[in-house]
């Protein structure tokens, strides 16, 4: 018997055997469409297609063009920001903190002059025509008081929110009122007593001692600190601004180099791909980039130099001379205090020497030697004595500091100041010799001639010192003006240059892109 199987059935043409119903059907594959958003063959095919599109010449030209334009915009932004920082620094120095700091130096001078005028009026006693007269002295006192109030307002504006500095200003303002009450009391008591010149009423003298003690232990030290604080604020603002501009210069130079590299890459690609030797618009854009970057850098460097000169040769030098003038004002007022108060005459004489040494220092220990040393300084200028064999040199506000800060051609002005200062010391010698000889009237006459507001010895010194100080103030104004001038043109040159660069880039690539339309 033959066995039946699939092969035998097929050979006879019989249909295949149907499986039994117990056999499970074989599962079929789903043919449903892919859900959108799922990663599939179509998404995987998109990346090569994108790479293929980016590999085309128009896409690469567009990419290089966008990079070049972005670099140009970066150059504009960095240059504009740095130029704004430079303008802000000039504005703060030239029209903000700088003038305010200069005004604070008037505070010490005004306060010292107030005390000097009160001493002079007390010394005059009933003779109201001594020197430039009582009325003139009181008028100068009122003028100094007004200047002191104005300087306090300037200092308050500059030191607002600065903690210790602001408290100094407030304490000077409060103390000024107390000083004025004591000074007024001294004048009233002396007038009521009908005191003769040089013979101050005891009650008036006691009130004036309280006033001048307050002035020299509270008001003047704090006023001096206000001036130093103001200088520190100006210096900090200046250094911060200069550091920001220096950093900006690095950014401008770096971004300018990036623009040149992007333009160079675009030119090289266009030359290799389109077989054209030159692209004049892009060459022009490269030249404009060099000019624009170099111009901005030079303007910033020039402006920064003018700003530093304005501060160092102008503001700092002027403030230093002004402080020297303020101390000299207090110094010469010690002459009146020396004559007013015999009990403390030795103290006032020593204080006079100490203040004189601050103005112009020579290594001596008494007034007699100091007179000789100052005469030598005036005679030997422009050479300054000292500096070797243990001699520290000719120091102080009128010494090496003033000499080193001199502007070209201004040596004669400092010579005039030194001569006037020497004459002031000569008159001081006469005054003290008259006191030693017992000639109080002669000593008072000398003092009144020194203090005369019209043609006195101290007025001549102030005029010479003011002329030198004004030279430095003019240098300050000139430095600010030149710094502004170096930056002003770039208000329109920078945006115009940036727009020209973008236009040249567009002109350089447009004909090449047009070939693919």
C-alpha positions, 0 to 999 in steps of 0.5 A, a space after each residue: 500500500 502506498 502512503 499518501 502525502 502532499 507530494 503524491 497529491 500534487 503529482 496527481 493534480 489534487 488540491 492540497 489538504 486543508 488543515 484542520 480547524 484546530 490549527 491557528 491561522 498564521 498572523 499577518 503584518 499590519 499595513 496601516 500608515 505611519 503615525 506623523 511625528 514618529 521617526 521613520 524612513 522619511 525623517 531619516 531621509 530628510 537629513 541627507 536631503 538637508 545636507 544636500 541642499 546646504 552643499 549647493 553653491 547658493 546655500 554656501 554663498 548665502 551662509 558665508 554672506 550671513 556670517 559676514 553680515 553678522 560680523 559687520 553688525 557685531 563690529 557696529 555694536 561693539 564700536 558703538 558701545 565702546 564709543 558710548 562708554 568713552 563719551 560717558 567717561 568724558 562727560 563725568 570727568 568734564 561736566 560731572 564729578 570733575 567740576 564738582 571735585 574742583 568746587 570742593 577744594 573751595 570749601 577749605 579755602 572759604 572756611 579758612 578765609 572766613 576765620 582769617 577775616 574774623 581775626 582781622 576784624 578783631 585785630 582792628 578793634 575800633 580802628 575800622 580803616 586799618 588795611 582795606 577796612 572793617 567793612 571790606 573784611 566783613 564783606 569778604 567774610 560773607 562772600 567766603 561764607 556763600 562760597 562755602 555753602 555752594 561748595 557744600 552743595 557740590 560736595 553733597 551732590 558728589 558724595 551722595 550715598 558714599 557713607 563716610 564722605 556724605 557724613 563729613 559733608 553733613 557734619 561740616 554743614 552743621 558745624 558751620 552754623 555753630 562756628 558762625 554763632 561763636 564768631 558773631 558773639 566774639 565780634 559783638 563783645 569786642 565792639 561792646 567793649 570798644 577794644 583798641 587795635 590789638 587789644 581784644 576784649 577777654 570775653 571776645 577772645 574767649 569766644 573767638 578761641 572757641 570758634 577758631 578751635 572748632 574751625 581747626 579741629 572739626 571743620 577744616 580737617 573734615 573739609 580737607 577730607 571732603 576734597 580728598 574724597 572727591 578726588 578719590 571718587 574722580 580717580 575711581 570713575 576715571 580708572 573704571 572708565 579707562 578700563 572699560 574703554 581698554 576692554 572695548 578696544 580689544 573687542 573692536 579690534 577682535 571683531 574687526 579682524 573677524 569681519 576681515 576673515 569672513 570677507 576673505 573667506 567669502 571672496 576665496 569661495 567665490 573665486 574658486 567656485 565661479 573662477 573670477 579673479 576679483 570681486 571689487 565690492 568685497 575688496 572694497 568692503 575689506 578696505 572699509 573694514 580696515 578703515 572703520 576699525 582703525 578709525 574707531 580704535 584711533 579715536 578711542 585711543 586719542 580720546 582716552 589720551 586727552 581725557 587722561 591729560 585733562 585729569 592729570 595735567 589739568 584737574 589734578 594739578 589745579 586741585 593740588 594748587 588750590 589746596 596749597 592756596 587754601 593752606 596758605 590762606 590759613 597760614 597767613 591768618 595765623 599772623 592775626 591770631 599770633 597778634 590777637 592772643 599773646 598767651 598762645 602766640 608761641 603755638 600760633 607761630 609753630 603752627 604757622 611754620 608747619 603750614 608753611 612747610 606743607 605749602 613749600 617744604 625745606 628741611 629746617 626746624 625754625 622760622 629763621 632758617 625757613 625764611 633763608 631756605 625759601 629765599 634760596 628756592 626763589 633765587 635758584 628756580 627753575 632749579 630746585 634745591 635739595 635731593 641729595 645727601 639726606 635732603 629730601 628736596 623741595 617738596 610741598 604743593 609749590 615744590 617738585 609736585 608743582 614743577 613736575 605738573 608744569 605745562 610747557 612754557 609755564 615755568 615763568 608762572 611758577 617763578 612768579 608764585 615762588 617770588 610772591 610766596 618768598 615776599 610773604 615770608 619776608 613780611 612775616 619776618 618783619 611782623 615777628 621782629 616788630 613784636 620782639 621789639 615791642 612795636 605792636 603798632 608796627 606789627 599790626 600795620 605789617 599784618 594789615 598790609 599783608 591782608 589788604 584785599 586790594 594790593 596786599 602781599 597775600 593778594 599778590 600771592 593769590 593772584 600769581 597762584 590763581 594765574 598758574 591754577 587757571 592755566 591748568 584749568 584751561 588745560 582741563 577744559 581743552 583736554 575735555 574739548 579735544 576728547 569730545 572732538 575725537 569722538 563726535 564725528 563717529 556719531 554718524 561715521 560709524 552707522 554710515 560705515 556699517 551700512 556701507 559695509 552691508 551694501 558692499 557685501 550685498 553688491 558682491 554676492 548678488 550677481 553670483 546668486 542671480 546666476 542660479 535663478 
